Amino acid sequence: MATGLSERGVSGLDAIVGVLGDDAALLEHKCQTISASSLHLPGPDFIDRCVAQSDRSARVLTSLQRLFGTGRLANTGYVSILPVDQGIEHSAGASFAPNPEYFDPANITKLALEGGCNAVASTLGVLGAVARQYAHKIPFILKFNHNEFISYPNTFDQIRFASVEQAFDMGAMGVGATIYFGSDESKRQLEEVSELFQQAHELGMFTVLWCYLRNPDFKTSDTDYHVAADLTGQANHLGVTIQADIIKQKLPETNGGYNALKFGKTHKKVYSELTTDHPIDLTRYQVANCYMGRAGLINSGGASAGESDLKDALTTAVINKRAGGTGLISGRKAFQRPMADGIALLNAIQDVYLAKEITIA
């Protein structure tokens, strides 16, 4: 069971350090690779300072401002998003059996709202079921493509489930999509998502891209290069090229995918000067590939592991924040437990971004 920081009888940095344990050393790291001074960092003026200089319309700026102005992290430049598309991506049974109340879309949205999130990201069906009840209370992000995960044998492909117009009609502030970079279907997905992101911007909605790698050859007998900093960084770079306003990416766990897999192009300075093996430095490289932070990087919260969820979530949040990222998008760790505990976990993640003592490395 998750324990919120406030329930531990301590608050602020002391509580975070207590949860981090040995990983509290992350708070002392100094990045010697890409300087923080070269990044466009999150802050209360992020929309005016960065996004307003782009070709985004006034309506997109308004939608983004609503995202950044909602929840416990309002007007900090950081975001905490609850994503619940796992009912399709991982099956409803696998996702909601641990806590069946989340078969009901109202409880998904209630968790995001009461958990102090900036937004809830979910499917056409989930958000559509409660749009008139909640769309004016918390920003909706409608994810319009999914891997349906019931075909046998399963093929990893993202197919369209909804239109941009349906997102607009239900009052969504943004749309989301996944591209499986490196897969056989990635070129088609790239073309589809690029066109739909253009439509979303024309209608005044912001765009969020799940920038995931998917290729069986990216995983060797001893290393999974799906989470390599160099490969995920390039996926991020492709994502911002099609004008994703926010990039969702897995936290990097390794590096050197190009060299190990012997494909593509890279440069020796990527490994000798722009990265080290430290997780904050690896994540800093992901931020750099988001146009040096002009597009926000949010890292994934990952699967629920049970008792270690709170520590794992705070560790990821500290790495993301200190690298120059924009926030965390965490789902299963929050909704695969009683709602009160899920709210406490989301609040604990947000506490990392609210803690002024946790600075950019």
VONUNU-514107 format. One record per residue (C-alpha): residue number from 1; residue in three letters; y, z, x. Coordinates in steps of 0.1 Angstrom, whole numbers, plus 5000, padded with zeros to 4 digits. Example, Ala and Ser with C-alpha at 12.3 -4.5 7.8 and 13.67 -1.06 7.14 Angstrom:
2
{migu 1,ALA,{4955,5078,5123}}
{migu 2,SER,{4989,5071,5137}}
// end
This chain:
361
{migu 1,MET,{5000,5000,5000}}
{migu 2,ALA,{5034,4991,5013}}
{migu 3,THR,{5059,5019,5019}}
{migu 4,GLY,{5096,5011,5016}}
{migu 5,LEU,{5119,5023,5043}}
{migu 6,SER,{5138,5046,5019}}
{migu 7,GLU,{5105,5062,5009}}
{migu 8,ARG,{5100,5073,5045}}
{migu 9,GLY,{5130,5096,5044}}
{migu 10,VAL,{5149,5076,5070}}
{migu 11,SER,{5173,5047,5068}}
{migu 12,GLY,{5188,5020,5089}}
{migu 13,LEU,{5178,5012,5125}}
{migu 14,ASP,{5157,5044,5130}}
{migu 15,ALA,{5135,5034,5100}}
{migu 16,ILE,{5131,4998,5113}}
{migu 17,VAL,{5122,5010,5148}}
{migu 18,GLY,{5097,5034,5133}}
{migu 19,VAL,{5079,5006,5115}}
{migu 20,LEU,{5080,4982,5144}}
{migu 21,GLY,{5063,5006,5168}}
{migu 22,ASP,{5055,4988,5201}}
{migu 23,ASP,{5072,4957,5188}}
{migu 24,ALA,{5105,4976,5189}}
{migu 25,ALA,{5109,4961,5223}}
{migu 26,LEU,{5120,4929,5205}}
{migu 27,LEU,{5153,4947,5198}}
{migu 28,GLU,{5161,4947,5236}}
{migu 29,HIS,{5153,4911,5245}}
{migu 30,LYS,{5180,4890,5260}}
{migu 31,CYS,{5176,4853,5256}}
{migu 32,GLN,{5182,4834,5288}}
{migu 33,THR,{5173,4800,5275}}
{migu 34,ILE,{5196,4784,5249}}
{migu 35,SER,{5228,4806,5247}}
{migu 36,ALA,{5237,4822,5213}}
{migu 37,SER,{5273,4810,5220}}
{migu 38,SER,{5261,4774,5215}}
{migu 39,LEU,{5246,4781,5180}}
{migu 40,HIS,{5262,4779,5146}}
{migu 41,LEU,{5252,4814,5135}}
{migu 42,PRO,{5249,4829,5101}}
{migu 43,GLY,{5279,4848,5088}}
{migu 44,PRO,{5300,4854,5057}}
{migu 45,ASP,{5320,4822,5064}}
{migu 46,PHE,{5289,4800,5071}}
{migu 47,ILE,{5296,4776,5042}}
{migu 48,ASP,{5332,4771,5051}}
{migu 49,ARG,{5326,4770,5089}}
{migu 50,CYS,{5296,4746,5089}}
{migu 51,VAL,{5285,4731,5056}}
{migu 52,ALA,{5320,4722,5045}}
{migu 53,GLN,{5324,4700,5075}}
{migu 54,SER,{5295,4678,5064}}
{migu 55,ASP,{5292,4651,5037}}
{migu 56,ARG,{5279,4675,5011}}
{migu 57,SER,{5298,4673,4979}}
{migu 58,ALA,{5318,4702,4964}}
{migu 59,ARG,{5290,4707,4939}}
{migu 60,VAL,{5264,4712,4967}}
{migu 61,LEU,{5288,4736,4984}}
{migu 62,THR,{5290,4755,4951}}
{migu 63,SER,{5253,4757,4948}}
{migu 64,LEU,{5248,4769,4983}}
{migu 65,GLN,{5276,4794,4979}}
{migu 66,ARG,{5257,4808,4949}}
{migu 67,LEU,{5226,4811,4970}}
{migu 68,PHE,{5244,4829,4998}}
{migu 69,GLY,{5263,4850,4974}}
{migu 70,THR,{5234,4865,4955}}
{migu 71,GLY,{5212,4896,4960}}
{migu 72,ARG,{5213,4924,4986}}
{migu 73,LEU,{5222,4899,5014}}
{migu 74,ALA,{5251,4884,4994}}
{migu 75,ASN,{5279,4871,5016}}
{migu 76,THR,{5262,4880,5049}}
{migu 77,GLY,{5251,4844,5057}}
{migu 78,TYR,{5215,4855,5055}}
{migu 79,VAL,{5189,4848,5027}}
{migu 80,SER,{5158,4864,5014}}
{migu 81,ILE,{5138,4841,4992}}
{migu 82,LEU,{5107,4848,4971}}
{migu 83,PRO,{5084,4817,4971}}
{migu 84,VAL,{5056,4815,4945}}
{migu 85,ASP,{5040,4781,4946}}
{migu 86,GLN,{5007,4795,4959}}
{migu 87,GLY,{4991,4792,4925}}
{migu 88,ILE,{4989,4755,4933}}
{migu 89,GLU,{4988,4755,4970}}
{migu 90,HIS,{4961,4782,4974}}
{migu 91,SER,{4948,4783,4937}}
{migu 92,ALA,{4959,4808,4910}}
{migu 93,GLY,{4928,4829,4914}}
{migu 94,ALA,{4932,4834,4951}}
{migu 95,SER,{4969,4841,4947}}
{migu 96,PHE,{4971,4863,4917}}
{migu 97,ALA,{4938,4881,4914}}
{migu 98,PRO,{4950,4909,4936}}
{migu 99,ASN,{4977,4916,4910}}
{migu 100,PRO,{4971,4897,4878}}
{migu 101,GLU,{5005,4905,4863}}
{migu 102,TYR,{5019,4876,4884}}
{migu 103,PHE,{5000,4851,4863}}
{migu 104,ASP,{5031,4856,4840}}
{migu 105,PRO,{5061,4837,4854}}
{migu 106,ALA,{5085,4863,4840}}
{migu 107,ASN,{5071,4889,4865}}
{migu 108,ILE,{5075,4865,4894}}
{migu 109,THR,{5112,4860,4886}}
{migu 110,LYS,{5116,4897,4878}}
{migu 111,LEU,{5102,4906,4913}}
{migu 112,ALA,{5128,4883,4929}}
{migu 113,LEU,{5156,4896,4909}}
{migu 114,GLU,{5148,4933,4912}}
{migu 115,GLY,{5138,4928,4948}}
{migu 116,GLY,{5173,4918,4957}}
{migu 117,CYS,{5164,4882,4967}}
{migu 118,ASN,{5189,4854,4970}}
{migu 119,ALA,{5167,4830,4951}}
{migu 120,VAL,{5132,4824,4937}}
{migu 121,ALA,{5113,4792,4947}}
{migu 122,SER,{5085,4781,4924}}
{migu 123,THR,{5070,4753,4904}}
{migu 124,LEU,{5082,4733,4874}}
{migu 125,GLY,{5059,4753,4851}}
{migu 126,VAL,{5068,4787,4864}}
{migu 127,LEU,{5106,4782,4865}}
{migu 128,GLY,{5106,4762,4833}}
{migu 129,ALA,{5088,4789,4814}}
{migu 130,VAL,{5116,4814,4820}}
{migu 131,ALA,{5146,4792,4827}}
{migu 132,ARG,{5167,4803,4797}}
{migu 133,GLN,{5160,4839,4805}}
{migu 134,TYR,{5167,4839,4842}}
{migu 135,ALA,{5183,4807,4856}}
{migu 136,HIS,{5218,4822,4851}}
{migu 137,LYS,{5208,4855,4868}}
{migu 138,ILE,{5192,4843,4900}}
{migu 139,PRO,{5193,4809,4918}}
{migu 140,PHE,{5162,4788,4911}}
{migu 141,ILE,{5147,4765,4937}}
{migu 142,LEU,{5123,4741,4921}}
{migu 143,LYS,{5096,4728,4945}}
{migu 144,PHE,{5087,4694,4933}}
{migu 145,ASN,{5057,4685,4954}}
{migu 146,HIS,{5024,4703,4961}}
{migu 147,ASN,{4989,4700,4975}}
{migu 148,GLU,{4969,4704,4943}}
{migu 149,PHE,{4939,4718,4962}}
{migu 150,ILE,{4912,4711,4936}}
{migu 151,SER,{4900,4676,4946}}
{migu 152,TYR,{4867,4676,4963}}
{migu 153,PRO,{4865,4672,4992}}
{migu 154,ASN,{4900,4685,4996}}
{migu 155,THR,{4926,4662,5012}}
{migu 156,PHE,{4958,4677,5025}}
{migu 157,ASP,{4985,4657,5007}}
{migu 158,GLN,{5017,4666,4990}}
{migu 159,ILE,{5021,4648,4957}}
{migu 160,ARG,{5050,4649,4933}}
{migu 161,PHE,{5047,4673,4903}}
{migu 162,ALA,{5083,4672,4890}}
{migu 163,SER,{5115,4652,4891}}
{migu 164,VAL,{5149,4661,4905}}
{migu 165,GLU,{5163,4656,4870}}
{migu 166,GLN,{5140,4683,4856}}
{migu 167,ALA,{5153,4707,4882}}
{migu 168,PHE,{5189,4699,4873}}
{migu 169,ASP,{5182,4702,4836}}
{migu 170,MET,{5167,4737,4839}}
{migu 171,GLY,{5197,4749,4859}}
{migu 172,ALA,{5182,4750,4893}}
{migu 173,MET,{5206,4754,4922}}
{migu 174,GLY,{5182,4737,4947}}
{migu 175,VAL,{5150,4718,4952}}
{migu 176,GLY,{5123,4722,4977}}
{migu 177,ALA,{5095,4700,4991}}
{migu 178,THR,{5068,4701,5017}}
{migu 179,ILE,{5061,4674,5043}}
{migu 180,TYR,{5028,4676,5063}}
{migu 181,PHE,{5041,4662,5095}}
{migu 182,GLY,{5014,4646,5117}}
{migu 183,SER,{4991,4639,5087}}
{migu 184,ASP,{4980,4604,5076}}
{migu 185,GLU,{5002,4607,5046}}
{migu 186,SER,{5034,4620,5063}}
{migu 187,LYS,{5052,4587,5064}}
{migu 188,ARG,{5049,4583,5027}}
{migu 189,GLN,{5059,4619,5021}}
{migu 190,LEU,{5089,4614,5044}}
{migu 191,GLU,{5101,4584,5024}}
{migu 192,GLU,{5096,4601,4991}}
{migu 193,VAL,{5112,4634,5000}}
{migu 194,SER,{5142,4617,5016}}
{migu 195,GLU,{5149,4597,4984}}
{migu 196,LEU,{5145,4628,4962}}
{migu 197,PHE,{5168,4649,4985}}
{migu 198,GLN,{5194,4622,4982}}
{migu 199,GLN,{5191,4625,4944}}
{migu 200,ALA,{5194,4662,4945}}
{migu 201,HIS,{5225,4661,4966}}
{migu 202,GLU,{5240,4636,4942}}
{migu 203,LEU,{5234,4661,4913}}
{migu 204,GLY,{5249,4690,4932}}
{migu 205,MET,{5218,4708,4943}}
{migu 206,PHE,{5209,4720,4978}}
{migu 207,THR,{5176,4711,4995}}
{migu 208,VAL,{5149,4731,5012}}
{migu 209,LEU,{5121,4716,5033}}
{migu 210,TRP,{5088,4732,5041}}
{migu 211,CYS,{5083,4716,5075}}
{migu 212,TYR,{5046,4720,5081}}
{migu 213,LEU,{5023,4703,5106}}
{migu 214,ARG,{4989,4692,5094}}
{migu 215,ASN,{4964,4674,5116}}
{migu 216,PRO,{4929,4686,5126}}
{migu 217,ASP,{4935,4673,5161}}
{migu 218,PHE,{4964,4697,5165}}
{migu 219,LYS,{4939,4726,5167}}
{migu 220,THR,{4917,4728,5198}}
{migu 221,SER,{4888,4751,5205}}
{migu 222,ASP,{4912,4778,5219}}
{migu 223,THR,{4947,4771,5206}}
{migu 224,ASP,{4962,4762,5172}}
{migu 225,TYR,{4992,4739,5180}}
{migu 226,HIS,{5003,4737,5144}}
{migu 227,VAL,{5024,4767,5154}}
{migu 228,ALA,{5036,4754,5188}}
{migu 229,ALA,{5073,4757,5193}}
{migu 230,ASP,{5077,4721,5207}}
{migu 231,LEU,{5058,4705,5178}}
{migu 232,THR,{5073,4726,5150}}
{migu 233,GLY,{5107,4721,5166}}
{migu 234,GLN,{5103,4683,5163}}
{migu 235,ALA,{5092,4688,5126}}
{migu 236,ASN,{5124,4707,5120}}
{migu 237,HIS,{5144,4679,5137}}
{migu 238,LEU,{5129,4654,5113}}
{migu 239,GLY,{5136,4677,5084}}
{migu 240,VAL,{5173,4680,5091}}
{migu 241,THR,{5174,4642,5097}}
{migu 242,ILE,{5167,4637,5060}}
{migu 243,GLN,{5194,4662,5052}}
{migu 244,ALA,{5175,4693,5044}}
{migu 245,ASP,{5200,4721,5041}}
{migu 246,ILE,{5175,4748,5049}}
{migu 247,ILE,{5143,4745,5069}}
{migu 248,LYS,{5113,4766,5062}}
{migu 249,GLN,{5090,4769,5092}}
{migu 250,LYS,{5061,4790,5104}}
{migu 251,LEU,{5070,4814,5132}}
{migu 252,PRO,{5059,4798,5166}}
{migu 253,GLU,{5030,4815,5183}}
{migu 254,THR,{5025,4791,5213}}
{migu 255,ASN,{5040,4761,5230}}
{migu 256,GLY,{5031,4730,5249}}
{migu 257,GLY,{5015,4711,5221}}
{migu 258,TYR,{5027,4677,5234}}
{migu 259,ASN,{5012,4683,5268}}
{migu 260,ALA,{4980,4698,5257}}
{migu 261,LEU,{4973,4671,5231}}
{migu 262,LYS,{4986,4644,5253}}
{migu 263,PHE,{5006,4625,5228}}
{migu 264,GLY,{5043,4618,5220}}
{migu 265,LYS,{5072,4624,5243}}
{migu 266,THR,{5087,4656,5257}}
{migu 267,HIS,{5106,4668,5287}}
{migu 268,LYS,{5097,4694,5314}}
{migu 269,LYS,{5130,4713,5307}}
{migu 270,VAL,{5117,4721,5272}}
{migu 271,TYR,{5093,4744,5289}}
{migu 272,SER,{5111,4754,5321}}
{migu 273,GLU,{5146,4760,5307}}
{migu 274,LEU,{5148,4758,5269}}
{migu 275,THR,{5118,4781,5261}}
{migu 276,THR,{5098,4809,5275}}
{migu 277,ASP,{5066,4825,5260}}
{migu 278,HIS,{5087,4852,5243}}
{migu 279,PRO,{5086,4848,5205}}
{migu 280,ILE,{5124,4850,5202}}
{migu 281,ASP,{5129,4823,5227}}
{migu 282,LEU,{5103,4801,5210}}
{migu 283,THR,{5120,4806,5177}}
{migu 284,ARG,{5154,4799,5193}}
{migu 285,TYR,{5141,4765,5201}}
{migu 286,GLN,{5132,4760,5164}}
{migu 287,VAL,{5168,4769,5155}}
{migu 288,ALA,{5182,4745,5181}}
{migu 289,ASN,{5162,4717,5164}}
{migu 290,CYS,{5180,4725,5132}}
{migu 291,TYR,{5212,4710,5146}}
{migu 292,MET,{5219,4742,5165}}
{migu 293,GLY,{5219,4762,5133}}
{migu 294,ARG,{5240,4739,5111}}
{migu 295,ALA,{5209,4738,5089}}
{migu 296,GLY,{5195,4773,5084}}
{migu 297,LEU,{5161,4782,5097}}
{migu 298,ILE,{5140,4805,5075}}
{migu 299,ASN,{5106,4816,5087}}
{migu 300,SER,{5075,4821,5066}}
{migu 301,GLY,{5063,4856,5057}}
{migu 302,GLY,{5026,4845,5059}}
{migu 303,ALA,{4995,4858,5042}}
{migu 304,SER,{4990,4894,5031}}
{migu 305,ALA,{4969,4913,5056}}
{migu 306,GLY,{4970,4946,5037}}
{migu 307,GLU,{4983,4978,5055}}
{migu 308,SER,{5000,4959,5083}}
{migu 309,ASP,{5022,4938,5060}}
{migu 310,LEU,{5053,4959,5063}}
{migu 311,LYS,{5052,4959,5101}}
{migu 312,ASP,{5043,4922,5102}}
{migu 313,ALA,{5072,4913,5079}}
{migu 314,LEU,{5098,4933,5098}}
{migu 315,THR,{5086,4919,5131}}
{migu 316,THR,{5090,4884,5118}}
{migu 317,ALA,{5125,4892,5104}}
{migu 318,VAL,{5136,4907,5137}}
{migu 319,ILE,{5124,4876,5156}}
{migu 320,ASN,{5141,4853,5131}}
{migu 321,LYS,{5174,4871,5131}}
{migu 322,ARG,{5176,4877,5168}}
{migu 323,ALA,{5168,4840,5175}}
{migu 324,GLY,{5197,4829,5153}}
{migu 325,GLY,{5177,4822,5121}}
{migu 326,THR,{5190,4825,5085}}
{migu 327,GLY,{5164,4846,5069}}
{migu 328,LEU,{5128,4851,5057}}
{migu 329,ILE,{5109,4835,5028}}
{migu 330,SER,{5081,4859,5019}}
{migu 331,GLY,{5057,4856,4990}}
{migu 332,ARG,{5021,4869,4992}}
{migu 333,LYS,{5031,4901,5011}}
{migu 334,ALA,{5053,4909,4981}}
{migu 335,PHE,{5035,4898,4950}}
{migu 336,GLN,{4999,4907,4960}}
{migu 337,ARG,{5007,4944,4955}}
{migu 338,PRO,{5022,4965,4927}}
{migu 339,MET,{5057,4954,4918}}
{migu 340,ALA,{5074,4986,4930}}
{migu 341,ASP,{5057,4982,4964}}
{migu 342,GLY,{5066,4945,4965}}
{migu 343,ILE,{5103,4953,4958}}
{migu 344,ALA,{5102,4979,4986}}
{migu 345,LEU,{5088,4954,5011}}
{migu 346,LEU,{5114,4928,5002}}
{migu 347,ASN,{5142,4954,5005}}
{migu 348,ALA,{5128,4964,5039}}
{migu 349,ILE,{5130,4928,5051}}
{migu 350,GLN,{5165,4926,5039}}
{migu 351,ASP,{5174,4958,5057}}
{migu 352,VAL,{5167,4940,5090}}
{migu 353,TYR,{5194,4915,5082}}
{migu 354,LEU,{5218,4942,5070}}
{migu 355,ALA,{5214,4963,5101}}
{migu 356,LYS,{5244,4955,5123}}
{migu 357,GLU,{5227,4971,5153}}
{migu 358,ILE,{5202,4942,5153}}
{migu 359,THR,{5221,4915,5171}}
{migu 360,ILE,{5216,4880,5182}}
{migu 361,ALA,{5196,4878,5214}}
// end
